Amino acid sequence: MNGDHLGVRAPRTAPYDCGPELILDIERVLGISARQAVKAEFRFDPGSPLIVCVEFLVAGGPRVLWRIGRDLLQQGLHSVSGLGDVQMWPAHPEADVATARLRLASGDMAALFELPVSPLAEWLEHTYELVPAGAELSEMDWDSATADLLQGPTAP
C-alpha cells in the first residue's frame, strides 16, 4: 500500500456531502498474492450521521458508491462487524501498519478490500466529534416521520 493515505479535505458542493472527506489508497484483494490498487473516497454528512458514503475508484473503471453504517466501520477496526452484504474486521493489527478487511457483496458478486486502520480511525473520530454516538437521531422530527408512516400510500 502507498504511504500517502490521509487526505481529509474540504467538502464538495454536492448536496449530500456536507462534512469531511477522506481519500485513501486501498487494495482490492484478488487472491493470495494478487492485489489491485483502488482509491476510496469516504464522505460523511452530519445531516445523515448514521451512514458513511464510500466511493470506490478503479483506474479505467466505473465509480462504485456504497453507503455503509458509520458504527459498522468503527467496530470493524477492532473486531468483526456486520452481517450479510457488508462486513469488516481487523486483518493485521500486529503489523507496522495495522489494516482491516472490508467485504462488500451484492447478489452473487463480492469484493474484498484491505485498508489502513490509522487514517480511517482518525477520520471516524472526527465524524464522532461532529455528531457524537447516540446523538444521531436527536435532530429528527419524529412527529413528521410518524405522521408520514401512518398516512400510508397515497393514490396517484
LOBA-120504 format. One record per atom (N, C-alpha, C, CB): atom name; residue number from 0; residue in three letters; z, x, y. Coordinates in Angstrom, 2 decimals, padded with zeros to 5 digits. Glycine has a CB too. Layout:
// residues N
- atomo/num/residuo/z/x/y
- CA/NUM/ALA/Z/X/Y
...
END
This chain:
// residues 156
- atomo/num/residuo/z/x/y
- N/0/MET/000.00/000.83/-001.19
- CA/0/MET/000.00/000.00/000.00
- C/0/MET/000.00/000.87/001.25
- CB/0/MET/001.20/-000.94/000.00
- N/1/ASN/-000.54/000.36/002.28
- CA/1/ASN/-000.58/001.04/003.56
- C/1/ASN/000.80/001.04/004.19
- CB/1/ASN/-001.61/000.38/004.48
- N/2/GLY/001.17/002.06/004.92
- CA/2/GLY/002.48/002.13/005.56
- C/2/GLY/002.56/001.33/006.84
- CB/2/GLY/002.83/003.55/005.83
- N/3/ASP/001.44/000.88/007.39
- CA/3/ASP/001.45/000.12/008.65
- C/3/ASP/001.58/-001.36/008.36
- CB/3/ASP/000.18/000.40/009.47
- N/4/HIS/002.77/-001.78/007.96
- CA/4/HIS/002.95/-003.16/007.54
- C/4/HIS/003.31/-004.10/008.68
- CB/4/HIS/004.00/-003.22/006.49
- N/5/LEU/004.21/-003.70/009.53
- CA/5/LEU/004.76/-004.63/010.51
- C/5/LEU/003.80/-004.80/011.67
- CB/5/LEU/006.12/-004.14/011.00
- N/6/GLY/003.55/-006.04/012.04
- CA/6/GLY/002.66/-006.33/013.15
- C/6/GLY/003.02/-007.64/013.79
- CB/6/GLY/001.22/-006.35/012.69
- N/7/VAL/004.25/-007.81/014.23
- CA/7/VAL/004.64/-009.04/014.91
- C/7/VAL/003.96/-009.02/016.26
- CB/7/VAL/006.20/-009.18/015.05
- N/8/ARG/003.28/-010.10/016.60
- CA/8/ARG/002.58/-010.12/017.87
- C/8/ARG/002.67/-011.50/018.49
- CB/8/ARG/001.13/-009.71/017.69
- N/9/ALA/002.19/-011.61/019.70
- CA/9/ALA/002.25/-012.87/020.42
- C/9/ALA/001.47/-013.95/019.69
- CB/9/ALA/001.70/-012.70/021.84
- N/10/PRO/001.92/-015.20/019.84
- CA/10/PRO/001.24/-016.29/019.14
- C/10/PRO/-000.16/-016.52/019.66
- CB/10/PRO/002.05/-017.55/019.26
- N/11/ARG/-000.99/-017.10/018.79
- CA/11/ARG/-002.33/-017.51/019.18
- C/11/ARG/-002.24/-018.81/019.96
- CB/11/ARG/-003.25/-017.67/017.94
- N/12/THR/-003.37/-019.30/020.39
- CA/12/THR/-003.38/-020.52/021.17
- C/12/THR/-003.54/-021.77/020.31
- CB/12/THR/-004.47/-020.47/022.18
- N/13/ALA/-003.66/-021.61/019.00
- CA/13/ALA/-003.81/-022.78/018.12
- C/13/ALA/-002.56/-023.64/018.22
- CB/13/ALA/-004.06/-022.34/016.65
- N/14/PRO/-002.71/-024.98/018.21
- CA/14/PRO/-001.57/-025.86/018.41
- C/14/PRO/-000.50/-025.74/017.35
- CB/14/PRO/-002.04/-027.25/018.48
- N/15/TYR/-000.82/-025.33/016.13
- CA/15/TYR/000.16/-025.24/015.07
- C/15/TYR/000.92/-023.93/015.09
- CB/15/TYR/-000.49/-025.43/013.73
- N/16/ASP/000.53/-023.01/015.95
- CA/16/ASP/001.11/-021.69/015.94
- C/16/ASP/001.89/-021.45/017.22
- CB/16/ASP/000.03/-020.62/015.75
- N/17/CYS/003.16/-021.78/017.22
- CA/17/CYS/003.96/-021.67/018.43
- C/17/CYS/004.98/-020.55/018.36
- CB/17/CYS/004.67/-022.97/018.69
- N/18/GLY/005.09/-019.88/017.23
- CA/18/GLY/006.13/-018.87/017.06
- C/18/GLY/005.55/-017.52/016.72
- CB/18/GLY/007.10/-019.29/016.00
- N/19/PRO/006.40/-016.65/016.20
- CA/19/PRO/005.98/-015.29/015.91
- C/19/PRO/004.99/-015.22/014.75
- CB/19/PRO/007.17/-014.43/015.61
- N/20/GLU/004.24/-014.15/014.75
- CA/20/GLU/003.25/-013.91/013.70
- C/20/GLU/003.51/-012.54/013.11
- CB/20/GLU/001.78/-014.01/014.25
- N/21/LEU/003.32/-012.42/011.82
- CA/21/LEU/003.47/-011.15/011.11
- C/21/LEU/002.19/-010.89/010.35
- CB/21/LEU/004.71/-011.15/010.16
- N/22/ILE/001.64/-009.70/010.50
- CA/22/ILE/000.44/-009.32/009.75
- C/22/ILE/000.83/-008.19/008.81
- CB/22/ILE/-000.73/-008.90/010.72
- N/23/LEU/000.59/-008.41/007.53
- CA/23/LEU/000.91/-007.42/006.51
- C/23/LEU/-000.34/-007.03/005.73
- CB/23/LEU/001.98/-007.96/005.56
- N/24/ASP/-000.42/-005.76/005.39
- CA/24/ASP/-001.40/-005.30/004.40
- C/24/ASP/-000.69/-005.42/003.06
- CB/24/ASP/-001.91/-003.82/004.69
- N/25/ILE/-001.21/-006.29/002.21
- CA/25/ILE/-000.61/-006.51/000.89
- C/25/ILE/-001.67/-006.22/-000.17
- CB/25/ILE/-000.05/-007.96/000.75
- N/26/GLU/-001.28/-006.37/-001.42
- CA/26/GLU/-002.23/-006.14/-002.50
- C/26/GLU/-002.25/-007.33/-003.45
- CB/26/GLU/-001.87/-004.87/-003.26
- N/27/ARG/-003.45/-007.70/-003.86
- CA/27/ARG/-003.60/-008.68/-004.93
- C/27/ARG/-003.62/-007.90/-006.24
- CB/27/ARG/-004.91/-009.54/-004.75
- N/28/VAL/-002.74/-008.30/-007.15
- CA/28/VAL/-002.64/-007.63/-008.43
- C/28/VAL/-003.67/-008.26/-009.37
- CB/28/VAL/-001.19/-007.74/-009.02
- N/29/LEU/-004.65/-007.45/-009.76
- CA/29/LEU/-005.73/-007.93/-010.62
- C/29/LEU/-005.50/-007.55/-012.08
- CB/29/LEU/-007.07/-007.39/-010.15
- N/30/GLY/-004.70/-006.55/-012.30
- CA/30/GLY/-004.41/-006.06/-013.65
- C/30/GLY/-003.37/-004.96/-013.56
- CB/30/GLY/-005.69/-005.55/-014.35
- N/31/ILE/-003.14/-004.29/-014.69
- CA/31/ILE/-002.11/-003.25/-014.73
- C/31/ILE/-002.38/-002.15/-013.70
- CB/31/ILE/-002.02/-002.65/-016.12
- N/32/SER/-003.61/-001.73/-013.57
- CA/32/SER/-003.93/-000.66/-012.63
- C/32/SER/-004.99/-001.07/-011.61
- CB/32/SER/-004.38/000.57/-013.37
- N/33/ALA/-005.34/-002.33/-011.57
- CA/33/ALA/-006.37/-002.81/-010.63
- C/33/ALA/-005.74/-003.65/-009.53
- CB/33/ALA/-007.45/-003.63/-011.38
- N/34/ARG/-006.03/-003.27/-008.29
- CA/34/ARG/-005.49/-003.98/-007.13
- C/34/ARG/-006.58/-004.13/-006.07
- CB/34/ARG/-004.27/-003.24/-006.54
- N/35/GLN/-006.39/-005.14/-005.23
- CA/35/GLN/-007.34/-005.41/-004.16
- C/35/GLN/-006.56/-005.54/-002.85
- CB/35/GLN/-008.18/-006.71/-004.44
- N/36/ALA/-007.01/-004.83/-001.82
- CA/36/ALA/-006.36/-004.91/-000.51
- C/36/ALA/-006.61/-006.27/000.12
- CB/36/ALA/-006.86/-003.78/000.42
- N/37/VAL/-005.55/-006.83/000.67
- CA/37/VAL/-005.62/-008.14/001.32
- C/37/VAL/-004.78/-008.07/002.58
- CB/37/VAL/-005.12/-009.29/000.36
- N/38/LYS/-005.23/-008.71/003.63
- CA/38/LYS/-004.44/-008.84/004.84
- C/38/LYS/-003.85/-010.26/004.83
- CB/38/LYS/-005.32/-008.58/006.15
- N/39/ALA/-002.56/-010.34/005.10
- CA/39/ALA/-001.88/-011.64/005.11
- C/39/ALA/-001.27/-011.86/006.49
- CB/39/ALA/-000.78/-011.71/004.01
- N/40/GLU/-001.57/-013.01/007.09
- CA/40/GLU/-001.01/-013.38/008.39
- C/40/GLU/000.01/-014.48/008.17
- CB/40/GLU/-002.13/-013.84/009.38
- N/41/PHE/001.26/-014.17/008.45
- CA/41/PHE/002.36/-015.13/008.33
- C/41/PHE/002.61/-015.71/009.71
- CB/41/PHE/003.65/-014.45/007.75
- N/42/ARG/002.62/-017.05/009.80
- CA/42/ARG/002.88/-017.72/011.08
- C/42/ARG/004.00/-018.75/010.91
- CB/42/ARG/001.60/-018.41/011.62
- N/43/PHE/004.84/-018.81/011.93
- CA/43/PHE/005.97/-019.74/011.93
- C/43/PHE/005.91/-020.58/013.20
- CB/43/PHE/007.32/-018.98/011.83
- N/44/ASP/006.00/-021.89/013.03
- CA/44/ASP/006.02/-022.83/014.16
- C/44/ASP/007.41/-023.46/014.21
- CB/44/ASP/004.89/-023.93/014.01
- N/45/PRO/008.19/-023.18/015.25
- CA/45/PRO/009.52/-023.78/015.35
- C/45/PRO/009.49/-025.31/015.34
- CB/45/PRO/010.20/-023.30/016.62
- N/46/GLY/008.35/-025.92/015.64
- CA/46/GLY/008.21/-027.36/015.57
- C/46/GLY/008.10/-027.89/014.14
- CB/46/GLY/007.01/-027.79/016.34
- N/47/SER/007.77/-027.02/013.20
- CA/47/SER/007.71/-027.34/011.76
- C/47/SER/008.45/-026.24/011.01
- CB/47/SER/006.21/-027.47/011.24
- N/48/PRO/009.77/-026.17/011.19
- CA/48/PRO/010.52/-024.99/010.74
- C/48/PRO/010.75/-024.87/009.24
- CB/48/PRO/011.82/-024.99/011.40
- N/49/LEU/010.38/-025.87/008.47
- CA/49/LEU/010.59/-025.77/007.02
- C/49/LEU/009.51/-024.95/006.34
- CB/49/LEU/010.63/-027.16/006.41
- N/50/ILE/008.38/-024.75/007.01
- CA/50/ILE/007.26/-024.06/006.36
- C/50/ILE/006.81/-022.82/007.13
- CB/50/ILE/006.09/-025.02/006.22
- N/51/VAL/006.18/-021.94/006.40
- CA/51/VAL/005.50/-020.77/006.95
- C/51/VAL/004.05/-020.88/006.51
- CB/51/VAL/006.17/-019.41/006.47
- N/52/CYS/003.13/-020.73/007.45
- CA/52/CYS/001.71/-020.72/007.11
- C/52/CYS/001.31/-019.28/006.83
- CB/52/CYS/000.84/-021.34/008.27
- N/53/VAL/000.67/-019.07/005.71
- CA/53/VAL/000.20/-017.74/005.33
- C/53/VAL/-001.30/-017.82/005.11
- CB/53/VAL/000.94/-017.21/004.04
- N/54/GLU/-002.02/-017.01/005.87
- CA/54/GLU/-003.47/-016.97/005.73
- C/54/GLU/-003.85/-015.63/005.11
- CB/54/GLU/-004.18/-017.17/007.12
- N/55/PHE/-004.56/-015.70/003.99
- CA/55/PHE/-004.98/-014.51/003.27
- C/55/PHE/-006.42/-014.20/003.63
- CB/55/PHE/-004.82/-014.70/001.73
- N/56/LEU/-006.67/-012.93/003.98
- CA/56/LEU/-007.99/-012.50/004.40
- C/56/LEU/-008.44/-011.34/003.52
- CB/56/LEU/-008.01/-012.10/005.90
- N/57/VAL/-009.48/-011.56/002.75
- CA/57/VAL/-010.07/-010.52/001.91
- C/57/VAL/-011.37/-010.08/002.58
- CB/57/VAL/-010.31/-011.03/000.42
- N/58/ALA/-011.57/-008.78/002.70
- CA/58/ALA/-012.79/-008.28/003.32
- C/58/ALA/-014.02/-008.88/002.64
- CB/58/ALA/-012.85/-006.73/003.25
- N/59/GLY/-014.87/-009.51/003.43
- CA/59/GLY/-016.09/-010.11/002.90
- C/59/GLY/-015.88/-011.44/002.21
- CB/59/GLY/-016.72/-009.18/001.96
- N/60/GLY/-014.67/-011.94/002.21
- CA/60/GLY/-014.38/-013.21/001.53
- C/60/GLY/-013.88/-014.27/002.49
- CB/60/GLY/-013.36/-012.99/000.43
- N/61/PRO/-013.63/-015.45/001.98
- CA/61/PRO/-013.15/-016.53/002.85
- C/61/PRO/-011.67/-016.36/003.20
- CB/61/PRO/-013.36/-017.89/002.16
- N/62/ARG/-011.26/-017.02/004.25
- CA/62/ARG/-009.85/-017.09/004.61
- C/62/ARG/-009.23/-018.22/003.79
- CB/62/ARG/-009.65/-017.32/006.16
- N/63/VAL/-008.03/-017.98/003.28
- CA/63/VAL/-007.35/-018.99/002.49
- C/63/VAL/-005.98/-019.22/003.11
- CB/63/VAL/-007.24/-018.56/000.98
- N/64/LEU/-005.66/-020.48/003.41
- CA/64/LEU/-004.40/-020.83/004.06
- C/64/LEU/-003.47/-021.53/003.07
- CB/64/LEU/-004.64/-021.71/005.28
- N/65/TRP/-002.23/-021.05/002.99
- CA/65/TRP/-001.19/-021.68/002.18
- C/65/TRP/-000.01/-021.99/003.08
- CB/65/TRP/-000.76/-020.77/000.98
- N/66/ARG/000.62/-023.11/002.84
- CA/66/ARG/001.87/-023.47/003.52
- C/66/ARG/002.98/-023.31/002.50
- CB/66/ARG/001.83/-024.95/004.12
- N/67/ILE/003.93/-022.44/002.82
- CA/67/ILE/004.98/-022.08/001.87
- C/67/ILE/006.33/-022.34/002.52
- CB/67/ILE/004.85/-020.60/001.41
- N/68/GLY/007.28/-022.86/001.75
- CA/68/GLY/008.62/-023.11/002.27
- C/68/GLY/009.27/-021.83/002.75
- CB/68/GLY/009.48/-023.77/001.22
- N/69/ARG/009.83/-021.87/003.95
- CA/69/ARG/010.48/-020.68/004.51
- C/69/ARG/011.65/-020.24/003.64
- CB/69/ARG/010.96/-020.96/005.94
- N/70/ASP/012.41/-021.20/003.12
- CA/70/ASP/013.55/-020.85/002.27
- C/70/ASP/013.10/-020.24/000.95
- CB/70/ASP/014.41/-022.09/002.00
- N/71/LEU/011.94/-020.65/000.43
- CA/71/LEU/011.40/-020.07/-000.80
- C/71/LEU/011.08/-018.59/-000.58
- CB/71/LEU/010.14/-020.84/-001.26
- N/72/LEU/010.46/-018.27/000.56
- CA/72/LEU/010.16/-016.88/000.88
- C/72/LEU/011.44/-016.06/001.01
- CB/72/LEU/009.33/-016.78/002.17
- N/73/GLN/012.41/-016.61/001.72
- CA/73/GLN/013.67/-015.90/001.94
- C/73/GLN/014.37/-015.61/000.62
- CB/73/GLN/014.60/-016.72/002.86
- N/74/GLN/014.50/-016.60/-000.22
- CA/74/GLN/015.18/-016.42/-001.51
- C/74/GLN/014.39/-015.48/-002.41
- CB/74/GLN/015.38/-017.78/-002.20
- N/75/GLY/013.07/-015.57/-002.37
- CA/75/GLY/012.22/-014.75/-003.23
- C/75/GLY/012.30/-013.26/-002.94
- CB/75/GLY/010.82/-015.19/-003.09
- N/76/LEU/012.84/-012.88/-001.79
- CA/76/LEU/013.04/-011.47/-001.50
- C/76/LEU/014.15/-010.87/-002.36
- CB/76/LEU/013.35/-011.27/-000.03
- N/77/HIS/015.07/-011.74/-002.85
- CA/77/HIS/016.26/-011.26/-003.55
- C/77/HIS/016.39/-011.76/-004.98
- CB/77/HIS/017.48/-011.67/-002.78
- N/78/SER/015.76/-012.90/-005.30
- CA/78/SER/015.87/-013.46/-006.65
- C/78/SER/014.65/-014.35/-006.90
- CB/78/SER/017.20/-014.26/-006.82
- N/79/VAL/014.51/-014.82/-008.12
- CA/79/VAL/013.39/-015.70/-008.46
- C/79/VAL/013.50/-016.99/-007.65
- CB/79/VAL/013.37/-016.01/-009.99
- N/80/SER/012.39/-017.40/-007.08
- CA/80/SER/012.37/-018.58/-006.22
- C/80/SER/011.08/-019.36/-006.46
- CB/80/SER/012.49/-018.17/-004.72
- N/81/GLY/011.20/-020.68/-006.41
- CA/81/GLY/010.04/-021.54/-006.52
- C/81/GLY/009.74/-021.97/-007.93
- CB/81/GLY/008.86/-020.85/-005.95
- N/82/LEU/009.04/-023.08/-008.00
- CA/82/LEU/008.58/-023.65/-009.27
- C/82/LEU/007.14/-024.10/-009.07
- CB/82/LEU/009.48/-024.85/-009.73
- N/83/GLY/006.39/-024.12/-010.14
- CA/83/GLY/005.04/-024.67/-010.05
- C/83/GLY/004.06/-023.78/-009.33
- CB/83/GLY/005.08/-025.99/-009.37
- N/84/ASP/003.44/-024.29/-008.27
- CA/84/ASP/002.33/-023.62/-007.61
- C/84/ASP/002.71/-022.37/-006.82
- CB/84/ASP/001.66/-024.58/-006.70
- N/85/VAL/003.94/-022.30/-006.33
- CA/85/VAL/004.36/-021.16/-005.51
- C/85/VAL/005.64/-020.58/-006.09
- CB/85/VAL/004.58/-021.58/-004.02
- N/86/GLN/005.59/-019.30/-006.44
- CA/86/GLN/006.76/-018.60/-006.98
- C/86/GLN/006.83/-017.22/-006.35
- CB/86/GLN/006.70/-018.51/-008.53
- N/87/MET/008.06/-016.73/-006.16
- CA/87/MET/008.24/-015.40/-005.59
- C/87/MET/009.48/-014.77/-006.20
- CB/87/MET/008.36/-015.46/-004.05
- N/88/TRP/009.44/-013.44/-006.39
- CA/88/TRP/010.57/-012.71/-006.96
- C/88/TRP/010.48/-011.24/-006.57
- CB/88/TRP/010.61/-012.87/-008.50
- N/89/PRO/011.64/-010.55/-006.56
- CA/89/PRO/011.61/-009.11/-006.27
- C/89/PRO/010.91/-008.36/-007.41
- CB/89/PRO/013.04/-008.55/-006.06
- N/90/ALA/010.10/-007.37/-007.06
- CA/90/ALA/009.35/-006.64/-008.07
- C/90/ALA/009.94/-005.26/-008.33
- CB/90/ALA/007.89/-006.51/-007.66
- N/91/HIS/010.14/-004.49/-007.28
- CA/91/HIS/010.63/-003.12/-007.41
- C/91/HIS/011.73/-002.86/-006.37
- CB/91/HIS/009.47/-002.09/-007.24
- N/92/PRO/012.89/-003.51/-006.52
- CA/92/PRO/013.94/-003.36/-005.49
- C/92/PRO/014.52/-001.95/-005.41
- CB/92/PRO/015.06/-004.34/-005.77
- N/93/GLU/014.41/-001.17/-006.48
- CA/93/GLU/014.98/000.18/-006.50
- C/93/GLU/014.02/001.24/-005.98
- CB/93/GLU/015.40/000.53/-007.90
- N/94/ALA/012.78/000.89/-005.74
- CA/94/ALA/011.77/001.85/-005.28
- C/94/ALA/012.01/002.24/-003.82
- CB/94/ALA/010.36/001.26/-005.45
- N/95/ASP/011.32/003.31/-003.39
- CA/95/ASP/011.42/003.75/-001.99
- C/95/ASP/011.02/002.63/-001.04
- CB/95/ASP/010.55/004.99/-001.74
- N/96/VAL/009.98/001.91/-001.41
- CA/96/VAL/009.54/000.74/-000.64
- C/96/VAL/009.70/-000.48/-001.55
- CB/96/VAL/008.03/000.90/-000.14
- N/97/ALA/010.75/-001.26/-001.30
- CA/97/ALA/011.00/-002.46/-002.11
- C/97/ALA/009.85/-003.44/-001.93
- CB/97/ALA/012.35/-003.12/-001.72
- N/98/THR/009.43/-004.04/-003.03
- CA/98/THR/008.34/-005.01/-002.98
- C/98/THR/008.77/-006.31/-003.67
- CB/98/THR/007.07/-004.45/-003.63
- N/99/ALA/008.02/-007.35/-003.38
- CA/99/ALA/008.21/-008.65/-004.03
- C/99/ALA/006.85/-009.13/-004.50
- CB/99/ALA/008.88/-009.69/-003.06
- N/100/ARG/006.88/-009.98/-005.50
- CA/100/ARG/005.65/-010.57/-006.02
- C/100/ARG/005.59/-012.03/-005.59
- CB/100/ARG/005.58/-010.45/-007.57
- N/101/LEU/004.42/-012.46/-005.18
- CA/101/LEU/004.17/-013.84/-004.77
- C/101/LEU/003.03/-014.36/-005.64
- CB/101/LEU/003.82/-013.94/-003.24
- N/102/ARG/003.30/-015.43/-006.39
- CA/102/ARG/002.29/-016.04/-007.25
- C/102/ARG/001.91/-017.39/-006.68
- CB/102/ARG/002.80/-016.18/-008.72
- N/103/LEU/000.61/-017.58/-006.47
- CA/103/LEU/000.08/-018.85/-005.95
- C/103/LEU/-000.89/-019.41/-006.98
- CB/103/LEU/-000.62/-018.66/-004.55
- N/104/ALA/-000.74/-020.68/-007.29
- CA/104/ALA/-001.61/-021.31/-008.28
- C/104/ALA/-002.14/-022.63/-007.73
- CB/104/ALA/-000.86/-021.54/-009.61
- N/105/SER/-003.35/-022.96/-008.12
- CA/105/SER/-003.97/-024.22/-007.76
- C/105/SER/-004.92/-024.61/-008.88
- CB/105/SER/-004.72/-024.12/-006.38
- N/106/GLY/-004.59/-025.70/-009.54
- CA/106/GLY/-005.41/-026.10/-010.68
- C/106/GLY/-005.33/-025.05/-011.77
- CB/106/GLY/-006.87/-026.32/-010.26
- N/107/ASP/-006.48/-024.58/-012.24
- CA/107/ASP/-006.48/-023.56/-013.29
- C/107/ASP/-006.65/-022.14/-012.73
- CB/107/ASP/-007.58/-023.85/-014.28
- N/108/MET/-006.53/-021.98/-011.41
- CA/108/MET/-006.65/-020.68/-010.76
- C/108/MET/-005.28/-020.20/-010.32
- CB/108/MET/-007.62/-020.76/-009.56
- N/109/ALA/-005.05/-018.89/-010.36
- CA/109/ALA/-003.80/-018.31/-009.88
- C/109/ALA/-004.08/-016.93/-009.31
- CB/109/ALA/-002.75/-018.24/-011.00
- N/110/ALA/-003.26/-016.53/-008.35
- CA/110/ALA/-003.36/-015.20/-007.76
- C/110/ALA/-001.96/-014.62/-007.64
- CB/110/ALA/-004.08/-015.24/-006.37
- N/111/LEU/-001.85/-013.33/-007.90
- CA/111/LEU/-000.57/-012.63/-007.81
- C/111/LEU/-000.70/-011.55/-006.75
- CB/111/LEU/-000.16/-012.02/-009.20
- N/112/PHE/000.26/-011.54/-005.81
- CA/112/PHE/000.25/-010.58/-004.71
- C/112/PHE/001.54/-009.77/-004.74
- CB/112/PHE/000.09/-011.29/-003.35
- N/113/GLU/001.45/-008.53/-004.26
- CA/113/GLU/002.63/-007.70/-004.10
- C/113/GLU/002.74/-007.37/-002.61
- CB/113/GLU/002.56/-006.40/-004.98
- N/114/LEU/003.93/-007.57/-002.05
- CA/114/LEU/004.12/-007.37/-000.63
- C/114/LEU/005.41/-006.63/-000.35
- CB/114/LEU/004.11/-008.70/000.10
- N/115/PRO/005.47/-005.90/000.77
- CA/115/PRO/006.67/-005.15/001.11
- C/115/PRO/007.79/-006.07/001.57
- CB/115/PRO/006.35/-004.12/002.20
- N/116/VAL/009.00/-005.80/001.11
- CA/116/VAL/010.14/-006.66/001.42
- C/116/VAL/010.63/-006.47/002.85
- CB/116/VAL/011.27/-006.40/000.44
- N/117/SER/010.76/-005.23/003.28
- CA/117/SER/011.42/-004.95/004.56
- C/117/SER/010.80/-005.66/005.77
- CB/117/SER/011.41/-003.48/004.80
- N/118/PRO/009.49/-005.53/006.03
- CA/118/PRO/008.94/-006.20/007.21
- C/118/PRO/009.00/-007.72/007.11
- CB/118/PRO/007.51/-005.77/007.43
- N/119/LEU/008.83/-008.25/005.90
- CA/119/LEU/008.90/-009.71/005.74
- C/119/LEU/010.33/-010.19/005.96
- CB/119/LEU/008.42/-010.12/004.33
- N/120/ALA/011.31/-009.45/005.47
- CA/120/ALA/012.72/-009.83/005.67
- C/120/ALA/013.08/-009.81/007.15
- CB/120/ALA/013.65/-008.88/004.89
- N/121/GLU/012.63/-008.78/007.87
- CA/121/GLU/012.90/-008.70/009.32
- C/121/GLU/012.27/-009.87/010.05
- CB/121/GLU/012.38/-007.38/009.89
- N/122/TRP/011.04/-010.19/009.71
- CA/122/TRP/010.33/-011.28/010.36
- C/122/TRP/011.00/-012.62/010.07
- CB/122/TRP/008.86/-011.32/009.91
- N/123/LEU/011.36/-012.84/008.80
- CA/123/LEU/012.04/-014.09/008.44
- C/123/LEU/013.37/-014.21/009.18
- CB/123/LEU/012.28/-014.15/006.92
- N/124/GLU/014.09/-013.10/009.32
- CA/124/GLU/015.35/-013.11/010.07
- C/124/GLU/015.11/-013.60/011.50
- CB/124/GLU/015.98/-011.70/010.08
- N/125/HIS/014.01/-013.14/012.09
- CA/125/HIS/013.67/-013.59/013.45
- C/125/HIS/013.40/-015.10/013.47
- CB/125/HIS/012.44/-012.82/013.98
- N/126/THR/012.74/-015.63/012.45
- CA/126/THR/012.47/-017.08/012.43
- C/126/THR/013.78/-017.86/012.31
- CB/126/THR/011.52/-017.44/011.27
- N/127/TYR/014.76/-017.29/011.59
- CA/127/TYR/016.06/-017.97/011.46
- C/127/TYR/016.87/-017.86/012.75
- CB/127/TYR/016.86/-017.37/010.29
- N/128/GLU/016.57/-016.88/013.58
- CA/128/GLU/017.19/-016.83/014.91
- C/128/GLU/016.62/-017.94/015.79
- CB/128/GLU/016.96/-015.44/015.58
- N/129/LEU/015.32/-018.21/015.64
- CA/129/LEU/014.68/-019.28/016.41
- C/129/LEU/015.15/-020.66/015.97
- CB/129/LEU/013.16/-019.19/016.28
- N/130/VAL/015.19/-020.88/014.65
- CA/130/VAL/015.65/-022.14/014.06
- C/130/VAL/016.56/-021.79/012.90
- CB/130/VAL/014.43/-023.05/013.59
- N/131/PRO/017.88/-021.88/013.10
- CA/131/PRO/018.82/-021.49/012.03
- C/131/PRO/018.68/-022.36/010.79
- CB/131/PRO/020.25/-021.55/012.55
- N/132/ALA/019.04/-021.76/009.65
- CA/132/ALA/019.08/-022.51/008.39
- C/132/ALA/020.03/-023.68/008.55
- CB/132/ALA/019.52/-021.61/007.19
- N/133/GLY/019.62/-024.85/008.10
- CA/133/GLY/020.43/-026.05/008.21
- C/133/GLY/020.14/-026.85/009.47
- CB/133/GLY/021.87/-025.69/008.18
- N/134/ALA/019.45/-026.25/010.44
- CA/134/ALA/019.14/-026.95/011.69
- C/134/ALA/017.67/-027.38/011.75
- CB/134/ALA/019.45/-026.05/012.89
- N/135/GLU/016.94/-027.22/010.65
- CA/135/GLU/015.51/-027.50/010.66
- C/135/GLU/015.18/-028.96/011.01
- CB/135/GLU/014.91/-027.16/009.33
- N/136/LEU/016.03/-029.88/010.61
- CA/136/LEU/015.75/-031.30/010.84
- C/136/LEU/016.58/-031.89/011.97
- CB/136/LEU/016.01/-032.08/009.57
- N/137/SER/017.29/-031.06/012.71
- CA/137/SER/018.17/-031.57/013.77
- C/137/SER/017.41/-032.22/014.91
- CB/137/SER/019.02/-030.45/014.30
- N/138/GLU/016.17/-031.82/015.14
- CA/138/GLU/015.38/-032.38/016.24
- C/138/GLU/014.52/-033.57/015.81
- CB/138/GLU/014.49/-031.31/016.83
- N/139/MET/014.58/-033.94/014.55
- CA/139/MET/013.72/-035.02/014.05
- C/139/MET/014.20/-036.37/014.55
- CB/139/MET/013.69/-035.01/012.51
- N/140/ASP/013.25/-037.20/014.95
- CA/140/ASP/013.56/-038.56/015.38
- C/140/ASP/013.60/-039.44/014.14
- CB/140/ASP/012.49/-039.09/016.42
- N/141/TRP/014.80/-039.58/013.56
- CA/141/TRP/014.97/-040.30/012.31
- C/141/TRP/014.67/-041.79/012.45
- CB/141/TRP/016.37/-040.11/011.79
- N/142/ASP/014.93/-042.38/013.61
- CA/142/ASP/014.65/-043.80/013.81
- C/142/ASP/013.16/-044.08/013.72
- CB/142/ASP/015.19/-044.27/015.18
- N/143/SER/012.35/-043.23/014.38
- CA/143/SER/010.90/-043.42/014.33
- C/143/SER/010.36/-043.16/012.93
- CB/143/SER/010.21/-042.49/015.32
- N/144/ALA/010.86/-042.11/012.28
- CA/144/ALA/010.39/-041.78/010.93
- C/144/ALA/010.72/-042.90/009.96
- CB/144/ALA/011.01/-040.47/010.45
- N/145/THR/011.90/-043.44/010.06
- CA/145/THR/012.32/-044.53/009.17
- C/145/THR/011.52/-045.79/009.46
- CB/145/THR/013.83/-044.81/009.32
- N/146/ALA/011.29/-046.09/010.73
- CA/146/ALA/010.52/-047.28/011.10
- C/146/ALA/009.10/-047.18/010.56
- CB/146/ALA/010.48/-047.45/012.63
- N/147/ASP/008.49/-045.99/010.66
- CA/147/ASP/007.14/-045.80/010.13
- C/147/ASP/007.11/-046.02/008.63
- CB/147/ASP/006.62/-044.40/010.46
- N/148/LEU/008.11/-045.56/007.93
- CA/148/LEU/008.16/-045.74/006.47
- C/148/LEU/008.34/-047.20/006.08
- CB/148/LEU/009.30/-044.90/005.88
- N/149/LEU/009.17/-047.90/006.82
- CA/149/LEU/009.48/-049.30/006.50
- C/149/LEU/008.35/-050.25/006.85
- CB/149/LEU/010.73/-049.72/007.21
- N/150/GLN/007.48/-049.87/007.77
- CA/150/GLN/006.37/-050.74/008.17
- C/150/GLN/005.34/-050.87/007.06
- CB/150/GLN/005.70/-050.21/009.43
- N/151/GLY/005.21/-049.86/006.24
- CA/151/GLY/004.23/-049.91/005.17
- C/151/GLY/002.83/-049.73/005.69
- CB/151/GLY/004.34/-051.21/004.41
- N/152/PRO/001.85/-049.80/004.79
- CA/152/PRO/000.45/-049.60/005.21
- C/152/PRO/-000.02/-050.77/006.08
- CB/152/PRO/-000.47/-049.44/003.98
- N/153/THR/-000.88/-050.44/007.02
- CA/153/THR/-001.45/-051.47/007.87
- C/153/THR/-002.90/-051.70/007.46
- CB/153/THR/-001.35/-051.08/009.37
- N/154/ALA/-003.35/-052.93/007.64
- CA/154/ALA/-004.73/-053.28/007.32
- C/154/ALA/-005.65/-052.68/008.36
- CB/154/ALA/-004.92/-054.81/007.23
- N/155/PRO/-006.84/-052.20/007.96
- CA/155/PRO/-007.80/-051.63/008.94
- C/155/PRO/-008.31/-052.68/009.89
- CB/155/PRO/-008.98/-050.97/008.22
END
